[in-house]
Amino acid sequence: MFKIIEDEKETYVVNDILIESFIDKKFCVFDLEGTGLDFENDNIIQFGAVIVDNKEINNDIYFERFVKPSKLIPKKIENLTGITNKMVQYAGSFDEVFQEFQQFSNDCILVAQCGYEYDFRILSSECKRRNINYGNFMEMDTKILFAHLHPELHDTFSTDFLLNYYSIDVSGLKRHTALNDSIIIAHILVNILECCKNFAVE
């Protein structure tokens, strides 16, 4: 069980986590952009993902797809992500892109930053709304792993915090695009893996 205090008012708990032979796994590090932060009602508009294998990011293999949402992208999201309604007008449906994503991430552990707060939740919600089988993905959250490795810290383990903690330079990557954010999270994961070569989570 992990308990993470986000601030004085909010706490969330993640139960029943077990990863065997942790360091030997292959990881699909992914990020999603959506029409908003309401995972129950908003739509995914972009997938981005990279593979981490043997503690290295495979720069030759990546996944990047737009998704046509069932609602318009709000202006503030267009400004934040650079993804406009025109750019997704002829994009593939969620069903099509998710099938491609399943093939890309086959035999991998899915990894996201703050995934239990957004990415895993909106992904499973989109599948549920469309009666699509979410699959038997093993999920991992870099924020949760870091919190378990550092119980002495009580900060908010945001992406910026972790980048600063590990002194990761991402100055050449534009934030809030799914692929670039996936690459950023992958760098965080590689640093975490270095800290837990013989680590099992339970």
Secondary structure, 3 states (H helix, E strand, C coil): CEEEECCCCCEEEECCCCCCCHHHCCEEEEEEEECCCCCCCCCEEEEEEEEEECCEEEEEEEEEEEECCCCCCCHHHHHHHCCCHHHHCCCECHHHHHHHHHHHCCCCEEEECCCCCCHHHHHHHHHHHCCCCCCCCCEEEHHHHHHHHCCCCCCCCCHHHHHHHCCCCCCCCCCCCHHHHHHHHHHHHHHHHHHCCCCCCC
